[in-house]
Amino acid sequence: MPTYRRSALQFVRGQGAWLETASGDQYLDFTAGIAVNVLGHAHPKLVAALTTQAQELWHVSNLFTIKGQGVLATKLCASADFAERIFFCNSGAEAVEGTIKSMRKYHAAKGDTDRVNIITFAGAFHGRTLTTLAAGKREYGAGFGPLPEGFITCAAFDIEAVAALIDNHTAGILLEPIQGESGVREAPLAFLMALRGLCDRHNILLAFDEVQSGIGRTGKMYAYQWADSEPDIVALAKGLGGGFPLGAIMASAAVGDAMQAGSHGSTFGGNPLAMAVGTAVLDEVANPAFLLHVEKQGGYFHQQLARLLDTYPDILLAVRGRGLMLGLQIKGDLQDFIAALTREKLLSVGAGDNVVRFVPPLNITQDEIRTAITAIDAACQTLQNS
Ligand SMILES: *Cc1c(COP(=O)(O)O)cnc(C)c1O
């Protein structure tokens, strides 16, 4: 189905932050599969984890005990204070969908079957299943109705507006700490903290969709960790498998234990191949030196983008984001700008608000960021002259 406006570019191999076409052209990959390839392409430890596991066991049903699930679940729980239960799935939409089910089930299991509504935010993106479309911005849901009910959209990051929407039908609040798809829009840290207080006062749940912002992307394991605002439940995917399809729900014991045997499932979720790769990803990313690298390189990249903002005030409008989840808001046509970057051999991805998103591999070097800045500078120069 023609669901993507695809570029004609085709890559045959990748190494670190670089992608190569059949004719040998090298592109610097600041899309990283849309914040997926956190360790770049063909990372030796991920290749080893996958190929070693492939010789032993690919898939068994969740009817049986899968040792790798315990290993990865333990690492995930160690990476987030609130997390005590993990469910494995295959994608971001599945992780968010399971998050929504868990939020409702938590209340239902206590006999509070009225608490079914989830407060979500304008501009949100949570995936492409019918329920995650209902939770996200309405444009993507057009033509797919009827969408599931129970989602109440709030003005983005307005704590008074959230408070006014809570009633005795509210199950919880779901949001991306940084909206990716909508243009790298950060929820203020004070807002995230205020949400925790609000949820505690009303006995409702706080859920973060960290499918894009999680797994070290912002310089902490999870973006919410920049605020002192522990959630009850978090959806993960994208970076978690470093390029292998893998999603997860992290939950507190109280939320996770409401999901009794038979209440949810997945044929492929948590299979041995996925667990081997996810464990290798966590072994690299979930350590302070690696996260400090992300923070430092993100800071450098941000600062260099801000410098370009001063140089090209007629072309560039603003720099947004945190760590290596950065957005450059531009004034002209977004697709023209991305095409100009591609001609300079730099790959980027568009987002809402006329923003170019840069989500490179997290092990990117300062030299590679310099190369990217040179390419962005050259593209701005060309556009200015045209
Ligand atoms: C990408 C994304 C999703 C959907 O993930 P899929 O793996 O494409 O289903 C959900 N939420 C956020 C915040 C995302 O960035």
Ligand as a Chemical Component Dictionary entry (heavy atoms), coordinates in Angstrom:
data_LIG
# 
_chem_comp.id                   LIG 
_chem_comp.type                 NON-POLYMER 
_chem_comp.pdbx_formal_charge   0 
_chem_comp.three_letter_code    LIG 
# 
loop_
_chem_comp_atom.comp_id 
_chem_comp_atom.atom_id 
_chem_comp_atom.alt_atom_id 
_chem_comp_atom.type_symbol 
_chem_comp_atom.charge 
_chem_comp_atom.model_Cartn_x 
_chem_comp_atom.model_Cartn_y 
_chem_comp_atom.model_Cartn_z 
_chem_comp_atom.pdbx_ordinal 
LIG C1 C1 C 0 6.940 5.964 17.139 1  
LIG C2 C2 C 0 6.058 6.245 18.278 2  
LIG C3 C3 C 0 4.972 5.405 18.594 3  
LIG C4 C4 C 0 4.554 4.242 17.722 4  
LIG O1 O1 O 0 5.545 3.281 17.619 5  
LIG P1 P1 P 0 5.397 2.125 16.492 6  
LIG O2 O2 O 0 6.541 1.208 16.816 7  
LIG O3 O3 O 0 5.541 2.797 15.168 8  
LIG O4 O4 O 0 4.086 1.495 16.673 9  
LIG C5 C5 C 0 4.234 5.688 19.724 10 
LIG N1 N1 N 0 4.536 6.739 20.513 11 
LIG C6 C6 C 0 5.565 7.561 20.242 12 
LIG C7 C7 C 0 5.861 8.697 21.162 13 
LIG C8 C8 C 0 6.356 7.351 19.110 14 
LIG O5 O5 O 0 7.347 8.195 18.828 15 
# 
loop_
_chem_comp_bond.comp_id 
_chem_comp_bond.atom_id_1 
_chem_comp_bond.atom_id_2 
_chem_comp_bond.value_order 
_chem_comp_bond.pdbx_ordinal 
LIG C1 C2 SING 1  
LIG C2 C3 SING 2  
LIG C2 C8 DOUB 3  
LIG C3 C4 SING 4  
LIG C3 C5 DOUB 5  
LIG C4 O1 SING 6  
LIG O1 P1 SING 7  
LIG P1 O2 DOUB 8  
LIG P1 O3 SING 9  
LIG P1 O4 SING 10 
LIG C5 N1 SING 11 
LIG N1 C6 DOUB 12 
LIG C6 C7 SING 13 
LIG C6 C8 SING 14 
LIG C8 O5 SING 15 
# 
